[in-house]
Amino acid sequence: MEVTNENNKKVLKQLTDPKKVWELFLALCEIPRASGNMKGIREALLGHAKKLNFEAKTDEVGNVLIKIPASKGKEKKPSVCLQGHMDMVATKDENIEFDFATDPITTKIDGEWLTAEGTTLGADNGIGIALGLALLEEDFKHGPLELLFTVDEETTMEGAFKVDQNGFINSKYMINIDSEEDGTICFGSAGGFERNLRLPLNEIEKIPEGMKRVDLYLHELLGGHTGVQIHENRANAIKWVSRLLLGVENIDYLLASFTGGHAKNAIPSSAKASFLVPEESVNDFKESINATHKHIMKEFEVVETKGVILEVTDSEEDAEKVYDRKTTLKFFQFLLAIPHGVIRMSPDVEGLVESSQSVSIAKIVDEVLDVLIFARSSSLSQMQLLKEKIRAIARLSGAEYVEPEGSDFPPWQPQLRNNLLLDIMKKSYTQVYKKEPHCYAIHAGLECSIIQSFYQGMTPLSIGPTIINPHTTQESLQISTVNTSYEALKKTLELIAK
């Protein structure tokens, strides 16, 4: 794999150690790999392994496994599987033209950070892939190694759920390289599930006369990861717009269209809606919207630092569909009533979110409001409680409760006693960072929790360099932490092989 984009070539010249890791990562930035589009990245990985004369294979779902033979004399040492995912969240700023199916990610250096021009960077999890691939050309003492790169982690986790369970992986240990805080070791993660609530809408057959179309567009919210940033109280665009509309009194506006959010694991950063408003009430409608907007802005002025933009504009276009007044009110009441945010903090681990829920996507599909809810918990009983609460909302509102096939994944329960891998990694991190590492559990889903359930006896841990604002156009990778993460990874593999 090579860097061909001229801009990325200039960036590569400015980056130092580990040069091979940076070269691989910037090459990955030029390969389209949004979730669901894995062909190009899969072929690139297989081709790279073949070029360097390493054994590589795929399973039925499209996961890639590359085998690295042990150093001479280390053949009987425990095998280690280094694991990451091939896909990335595809998010772009509204004001740029970009096609994730064809265009390369354009990177830039901003102080101590590597980021992208108006899009997600894809360091989640491209940097994990690059750290693993760099070992193919690294000269150091190690036991048998496997590199496992899975498909569609950011959407369905299909790669983890459907990984070949018949000896595809042959490792005692798994090091997931999908964590986002350098110098730390993750030993547990939340489980999760998604559910859809589908609320029927009543369409008006004949559009009333004397109505004017008004379009509303809320954007430039921070958004963020529905797991690791859910506790930061970032605003949800779907909730924000619902509050704006329910704040309008004594005006019989009608809903014409709505869409908000773009990914199940991203806090909605934008939402669009259109309405029919009585012509004589258009100015009052706008004034009410703007007044409520100012109040909400005040609530989030410390958090929403990107610069929230609300556009409320007249439109000369006809509304394709319009929904009656009762449906319009119920629509926004329903969206507002579904809980979003932290549900419960862990009673055992200080500062850890135990359970949360995100109202991630809301859109109208065939006269139905379809809401995707993504919930997480490190407690199986609390996960069940969250499901029952969502089901109760469905019953009370008359919405259909839909359970997508294969959407549930289990929590990864920490194993702190008799964990040799954790002991070795603590030692290696202490040597590299000159201090004891912080060990923690995370409120996010990691694939090793699923894979571990299929490969009983495998011990997983998760590490990675520092990434901030994943799943947003502010996603940034801290440059200096890539080298320390790489050195700590190599030191861990050396100690395992001793």
Steps between C-alpha positions, in 0.01 A plus 500: 500500500630840400407864558408657164297808594727806472361663811547184706854463366582845640348402834706177506823697459418692818439187707789316664507174696354250451534584131366166372185534712435849364560388143251218539240715670511774236476232230190365675353853494495474120301174494121545528390299803177641634293233670344270241771570241772250595610363163778749435657486845473120510679464167766750609573306820518165323720648229734661752544172688561309177758755385694447823458118481275458803212253517161673487143375476139611536194340653147493354403842633815666361724533805872494422756299699875538439744261666847609612730205582686506830859615521751216495491311829167659603269262314354346816427827674133602541343636182357853509222633277509873432151614405345807340220584258519604135208741483459860610213735577435721197414852617563824313431868550186614320682766298747275319471269201633156591417146393613235749461235229772652281685792657819472711504644851706820491706531817661798669716569804355736758760551771546168678205341323436332165151569369309516170360770275127507574452126553558232755867401503448125528765459770221297657616240407747564218782570741438162666535329161820694427655408836434133429618506138824675594602188694525312169819692428627539856809313623444399863463182705144370527291184507236405240282798407167538324352822363119490492319783321121485515223649286232754592573550868353848493155384384405137557816348653435224247869415475519421870160328519567279197873440534590144400491295821667192353862572570521821298680654798763302690620735773502486878500876534322779312613862497229721357651825359180702502526693827561872490714604796875452484680350799190325630373144491134413458386177667122520456229656284126550484256282318226652291203466271298698251124521472267677260174666599268558205215741557222511235425844356171631358546677168259771381350418161433861405743773603316795661498833320672810635805309625864596446788253505778570753823299516706453814862385506699460824867411454859539622434329833803312634344156476739232620522138605188363668715300742816681603349851473144440616586632848620836363141625461543586132180613337289268287369674187185284490411600856590864435268530201220325690526761774493780244174378349326415825580851617277644228155583642171604338621436144361198315812411304515161325799269458612428143841329540764414757841335518762504774818308581711284270650208696391286792820567695516876439316764701285684240676822396237623256130475417274631224126552493240677290155625591190663362409810702198727462619795291392756759698316773834443325678787676364398841604140429856608425517730800386221732755259354782753538398592856505136613828451315663779703393332826642164390822666381540645849473152650774364272729802465779334699472167316412585139812694406507428125240764419143371470311631195122518467348591164126565473409599144201542273473257211313529173509123445188293554489250784477145366319374808340670797388350831200604706517717810458216750775301328729804493476556875531130582804476272706745704359392836606146417854605407532711811372224731756234404791522747840603366824519699641341813247274671708367789855538628689194613459427872832312495739707288523870578438723199393217268167522317325169553194552277409751231263545210527699180220619273729471199291522183147620429346509154168460321474182293172409325276705732678366808735680738792258535719566805822306557601472865846375597543399865804381693564347841767305683223326696293224340207568733506872421512422128184297543338785694583746220334267248186480713485879532524544124231237454280687752536822299389309192192364674399836644547686172366241259837463330636174365794354695761355263803294601757496216650157451845458653511846657564391860856454620619396847700703750865407551530426869840596646735216599735651754621192686746253348523705181851436369452719192400795717802446726735488200345807341522697823871418513562599138306824537690590814828453310390713204311776682708497819186479711221257586226491234142595575281190460129548443171378353334705224139591424521393138477177308824325408506206264721291725202457735315318220795306361599387849156345546567275197860415589480386860829528685627795297605796716440845345623852582463822303745785437561781251636852446300806600206593276254776584157572351463169312205470259504877438676733260713613795649152538868548585793266563771615740821458302744434784288220647529283189869434566455426871207267427706319238801461731277375783337249264835365382632482858191303605549249218868465588420430867237241407764322291763494778 
